[in-house]
C-alpha cells in the first residue's frame, strides 16, 4: 500500500469536535465521498487489501443505512465481482429475517438480515465506515454465525483505537485503513 494513496484518503477525513455530544471528536468522511478521485483511491486500497488477503470471498455484507457501510460495500463488491447483502436496523427488511440484539452505551438496539441473504459456508467480509465500541460489528458477526456463514474479516475505513472495539471481535480478523486515538 503506498503511503501517498493512504494519505490522499486521510486528507479527506475531517474532524468535528463536540459532535454529536460534548467531548466526542467526530470523524467525517463526507469530503472523501464528495471527491471522486479520493473515493476511488479508498476503494482501490480496500480492494487491494482484500485481494491480497483472501483467495475467495463470496459476499460483502454492509451494516446499517444510517451508517456509511452501504456506501463502501457495493462498489467494493462490484470491483470483486461478488454480491452485496444488507444488514439493517430491525423492521427495515421484508420477508423472513434473523435478528440480534446488542448493547449500546445508552440502551439496546437490534440488527437484522434476511434469512436467505447468505448460504451456509459462504465466506463473508463485513464492511462499515467506522469501528468505535464494536457493538454493532459484533452483532453483524453474530448474524453471520446464525446463518452459518464464515466471517473472513471485519473491514472498516476508520478505527477509533481508544474505544477498543476491535478487542470485542476476539478471534475474528479485523482490518482498519485509518486509525485514530
C-alpha positions in Angstrom: 0.0 0.0 0.0 1.5 3.3 -1.0 1.8 5.9 1.7 0.7 8.6 -0.8 -2.5 6.8 -1.7 -3.3 6.3 2.0 -2.5 10.0 2.7 -4.9 11.1 -0.1 -7.7 9.2 1.8 -6.7 10.5 5.2 -6.6 14.1 3.9 -10.3 13.8 3.1 -11.4 12.9 6.6 -12.2 15.9 8.7 -12.8 16.3 12.4 -15.7 18.0 14.2 -15.1 18.4 18.0 -18.1 18.0 20.3 -20.3 16.3 17.8 -22.8 14.7 18.4 -22.2 15.4 22.1 -19.6 17.4 24.0 -16.3 15.5 24.4 -16.7 13.5 21.1 -14.4 14.2 18.2 -16.4 13.1 15.1 -14.5 11.8 12.1 -16.4 12.9 9.0 -15.9 11.1 5.7 -18.3 13.3 3.7 -15.3 15.1 2.0 -14.0 11.7 1.0 -17.3 10.7 -0.6 -17.5 14.1 -2.4 -14.1 13.7 -4.0 -14.3 11.1 -6.8 -10.6 10.6 -7.0 -10.1 10.2 -3.3 -13.2 7.8 -3.1 -11.8 5.7 -6.0 -8.4 5.6 -4.1 -10.3 4.4 -1.0 -12.0 1.6 -2.9 -8.7 0.7 -4.7 -6.9 0.4 -1.3 -9.7 -1.8 0.2 -9.8 -3.9 -3.0 -6.0 -4.4 -2.9 -6.1 -5.4 0.7 -8.9 -8.0 0.2 -7.4 -9.5 -3.0 -4.0 -9.9 -1.2 -5.6 -11.4 1.9 -8.3 -13.8 0.7 -8.3 -16.1 -2.3 -12.0 -16.4 -2.2 -14.7 -14.1 -0.9 -18.4 -14.9 -1.7 -20.2 -11.9 -0.3 -19.6 -8.4 1.1 -22.1 -7.5 3.9 -22.7 -3.9 4.8 -24.1 -2.5 8.0 -27.0 -0.2 8.6 -28.3 2.5 6.3 -27.7 5.3 8.9 -24.1 4.3 8.8 -21.9 4.6 5.7 -21.1 0.9 5.3 -23.6 0.8 2.5 -21.6 3.5 0.6 -18.4 1.4 0.7 -19.7 -2.2 0.3 -21.5 -2.1 -3.1 -18.6 -0.5 -5.1 -16.2 -2.9 -3.3 -18.3 -5.9 -4.1 -18.7 -4.7 -7.7 -14.9 -4.5 -8.1 -14.5 -8.0 -6.7 -17.3 -9.4 -8.9 -19.3 -10.7 -5.9 -22.7 -9.9 -4.2 -23.5 -7.4 -1.5 -26.0 -8.1 1.3 -27.7 -5.7 3.7 -27.6 -5.7 7.4 -30.2 -3.2 8.7 -32.0 -2.0 11.8 -34.9 -4.2 12.9 -38.0 -3.7 10.9 -36.4 -2.4 7.7 -36.1 -5.7 5.6 -39.0 -7.6 4.1 -39.5 -11.4 4.4 -38.1 -13.8 6.9 -35.2 -12.3 8.9 -32.7 -13.2 11.5 -32.4 -10.6 14.3 -29.9 -10.0 17.0 -30.0 -7.5 20.0 -26.9 -5.7 21.2 -26.0 -3.2 23.8 -25.3 0.5 23.1 -23.8 3.0 25.5 -27.4 4.3 26.2 -29.6 1.2 25.7 -30.2 -1.6 23.3 -30.5 -1.9 19.5 -31.4 -4.7 17.1 -29.9 -5.6 13.7 -31.3 -8.0 11.2 -30.5 -9.7 7.9 -32.8 -11.6 5.5 -32.7 -15.3 6.3 -31.6 -16.2 2.8 -29.1 -13.4 2.4 -26.1 -15.8 2.7 -25.8 -19.5 2.3 -24.2 -21.8 5.0 -20.5 -21.9 4.5 -20.2 -18.8 2.4 -17.2 -16.6 3.0 -18.2 -13.1 4.0 -16.4 -9.8 4.7 -18.4 -7.3 6.8 -17.7 -3.7 5.9 -18.5 -0.4 7.7 -17.1 3.1 7.7 -16.1 3.2 11.4 -15.4 0.9 14.3 -15.9 2.6 17.7 -17.0 0.4 20.6 -17.5 -2.6 18.4 -21.1 -3.5 19.5 -22.6 -3.2 16.0 -19.8 -5.1 14.3 -20.1 -7.9 16.9 -23.9 -8.1 16.3 -23.3 -8.3 12.5 -20.8 -11.2 13.1 -23.4 -12.9 15.3 -25.9 -12.7 12.4 -23.5 -14.3 10.1 -22.8 -17.0 12.6 -26.5 -17.7 12.9 -26.7 -18.1 9.1 -23.7 -20.4 9.3 -21.5 -18.2 7.1 -17.8 -17.8 7.7 -16.7 -14.2 8.5 -13.3 -13.8 6.9 -12.8 -10.3 8.2 -14.4 -7.2 9.5 -13.2 -4.2 7.4 -13.6 -0.5 8.2 -12.2 2.8 6.9 -11.7 4.3 10.4 -10.9 2.7 13.8 -11.1 4.8 17.0 -8.4 3.0 18.9 -9.2 4.5 22.3 -12.6 2.8 22.4 -11.0 -0.7 21.9 -13.8 -2.0 19.7 -11.5 -4.5 17.9 -10.9 -6.3 21.2 -14.6 -7.3 21.3 -14.2 -9.1 18.0 -11.9 -11.6 19.7 -10.8 -14.2 17.1 -12.5 -12.6 14.1 -9.9 -11.0 11.8 -10.1 -7.2 11.7 -8.6 -4.6 9.4 -8.8 -0.8 9.5 -7.4 1.5 6.9 -7.0 4.5 9.2 -6.6 4.6 12.9 -7.2 7.5 15.3 -6.7 7.7 19.1 
